[in-house]
Amino acid sequence: MNQIDLSELRDIRLPVEPGFWPLANGWYILTGIVILLVVLSLILWHKHQNKPLPYALKELTKIQQNPEKQLKSLSQLLKRVAMAKYGRPQIAPLTEDSWQEFLLSAAPDTLTQKQAHLLAFAMYAQDKTVKDTSLYTNARRWIKVVLKNKA
């Protein structure tokens, strides 16, 4: 038998084990998708949190159910809505006559002259309860118009 010369053979070299870095392309794509989803969900959450209309309508319902100081609370709610829309520096200084004018001009045809007067001078009223139930309906319409929703 012929002998095979094995002196020229070299040891088997195993391939280098793949390392952790650099990542495969799929991991970069997956990371990008996750970051995009987190950013989008934060944006949507922030937008949802800063919508004053649902909170204002919920507050209006609470005021309706609580008979104490309804008139003053309603006037304060409308002022907070106006501040949310137009900014504190413009709305906060408005009192009595100027507040009444603003109530009538911000959302025309929602509040009557008498209702606006009642809300503007609510802190001086003897009876703090609301006798006119249409005031709540008109206040709801005023809130919706001021916050740019259909009445």
C-alpha positions as CSV (number, residue, x, y, z in Angstrom):
1,M,0.0,0.0,0.0
2,N,1.0,3.5,-0.7
3,Q,1.6,5.7,2.2
4,I,0.2,9.2,2.0
5,D,2.5,11.9,3.1
6,L,0.6,13.7,5.9
7,S,3.5,16.1,6.8
8,E,2.1,18.8,4.5
9,L,-1.3,18.9,6.2
10,R,-2.1,21.8,8.5
11,D,-4.5,21.9,11.5
12,I,-8.2,22.8,10.8
13,R,-9.0,26.4,11.4
14,L,-12.4,27.1,12.8
15,P,-14.2,30.3,11.6
16,V,-14.2,33.2,14.0
17,E,-17.4,33.2,16.1
18,P,-19.6,36.0,15.2
19,G,-19.5,38.8,17.8
20,F,-22.2,40.9,19.3
21,W,-21.3,44.0,17.3
22,P,-22.1,45.1,14.6
23,L,-25.7,44.1,14.7
24,A,-27.6,42.7,11.8
25,N,-29.7,45.1,9.8
26,G,-32.9,43.7,11.2
27,W,-32.0,44.9,14.7
28,Y,-31.5,48.5,13.4
29,I,-34.9,48.4,11.6
30,L,-36.6,47.0,14.7
31,T,-35.0,49.6,17.0
32,G,-36.1,52.4,14.6
33,I,-39.7,51.1,14.5
34,V,-39.8,50.9,18.3
35,I,-38.5,54.4,18.7
36,L,-41.0,55.7,16.1
37,L,-43.9,54.1,18.0
38,V,-42.8,55.5,21.3
39,V,-42.5,59.0,19.9
40,L,-45.8,58.8,18.1
41,S,-47.6,57.5,21.2
42,L,-46.1,60.3,23.3
43,I,-47.2,62.9,20.8
44,L,-50.8,61.5,20.7
45,W,-50.9,61.2,24.5
46,H,-49.7,64.8,24.8
47,K,-52.3,66.0,22.4
48,H,-55.0,64.1,24.2
49,Q,-54.0,65.4,27.6
50,N,-54.1,69.0,26.4
51,K,-57.6,69.1,25.1
52,P,-59.6,71.4,27.3
53,L,-63.0,70.7,25.8
54,P,-63.8,67.4,27.5
55,Y,-62.5,68.7,30.8
56,A,-64.5,71.9,30.6
57,L,-67.7,70.0,29.8
58,K,-67.1,67.6,32.7
59,E,-66.6,70.6,35.0
60,L,-69.8,72.1,33.7
61,T,-71.7,68.9,34.6
62,K,-70.2,68.9,38.1
63,I,-71.2,72.5,38.6
64,Q,-74.8,71.7,37.5
65,Q,-75.0,68.9,40.1
66,N,-73.6,71.0,43.0
67,P,-76.1,73.6,44.1
68,E,-73.7,75.7,46.2
69,K,-72.1,78.7,44.4
70,Q,-73.2,77.5,41.0
71,L,-73.1,81.0,39.5
72,K,-69.6,81.9,40.6
73,S,-68.3,78.5,39.7
74,L,-69.8,78.8,36.2
75,S,-68.2,82.2,35.7
76,Q,-64.8,80.9,36.9
77,L,-65.1,77.9,34.5
78,L,-65.8,80.2,31.5
79,K,-62.9,82.4,32.5
80,R,-60.6,79.3,32.7
81,V,-61.8,78.2,29.3
82,A,-61.1,81.7,27.9
83,M,-57.6,81.6,29.4
84,A,-56.9,78.2,27.9
85,K,-57.8,79.6,24.5
86,Y,-56.6,83.2,24.5
87,G,-53.9,83.1,27.2
88,R,-53.7,84.3,30.8
89,P,-52.3,87.8,30.2
90,Q,-55.2,88.8,27.9
91,I,-58.1,87.3,30.0
92,A,-57.0,87.5,33.7
93,P,-57.4,91.3,34.0
94,L,-60.9,91.2,32.6
95,T,-63.5,92.0,35.4
96,E,-67.1,93.0,35.5
97,D,-68.0,95.1,32.5
98,S,-65.0,94.1,30.4
99,W,-65.6,90.4,31.3
100,Q,-69.2,90.8,30.2
101,E,-68.2,92.4,26.9
102,F,-65.8,89.6,26.3
103,L,-68.4,86.9,27.1
104,L,-70.7,88.4,24.5
105,S,-68.0,89.0,21.8
106,A,-66.0,85.8,22.1
107,A,-68.9,83.6,21.1
108,P,-71.7,85.8,19.7
109,D,-75.3,84.5,19.8
110,T,-74.6,82.0,22.6
111,L,-75.2,84.0,25.8
112,T,-77.9,86.6,26.2
113,Q,-77.1,90.0,27.5
114,K,-78.8,89.2,30.8
115,Q,-76.9,85.9,31.2
116,A,-73.5,87.6,30.4
117,H,-74.3,90.3,33.0
118,L,-75.2,87.6,35.6
119,L,-72.0,85.7,35.0
120,A,-69.8,88.9,35.0
121,F,-71.2,90.1,38.3
122,A,-71.6,86.6,39.8
123,M,-69.5,87.4,42.9
124,Y,-71.8,90.1,43.9
125,A,-75.0,88.1,43.5
126,Q,-77.1,87.5,46.6
127,D,-78.3,84.1,45.4
128,K,-75.5,82.0,44.1
129,T,-77.7,79.3,42.5
130,V,-78.7,79.3,38.9
131,K,-82.4,79.7,38.4
132,D,-82.3,79.8,34.6
133,T,-81.5,76.3,33.3
134,S,-80.9,77.6,29.8
135,L,-77.8,79.3,31.2
136,Y,-76.1,75.9,31.3
137,T,-77.1,75.1,27.8
138,N,-75.9,78.4,26.6
139,A,-72.7,78.1,28.6
140,R,-72.1,74.7,27.0
141,R,-72.5,76.3,23.6
142,W,-70.2,79.1,24.5
143,I,-67.5,76.7,25.6
144,K,-67.8,74.7,22.4
145,V,-67.7,77.8,20.2
146,V,-64.7,79.4,22.0
147,L,-62.8,76.1,21.8
148,K,-63.5,76.0,18.0
149,N,-66.0,73.2,18.0
150,K,-69.5,73.4,16.6
151,A,-72.2,74.5,19.0
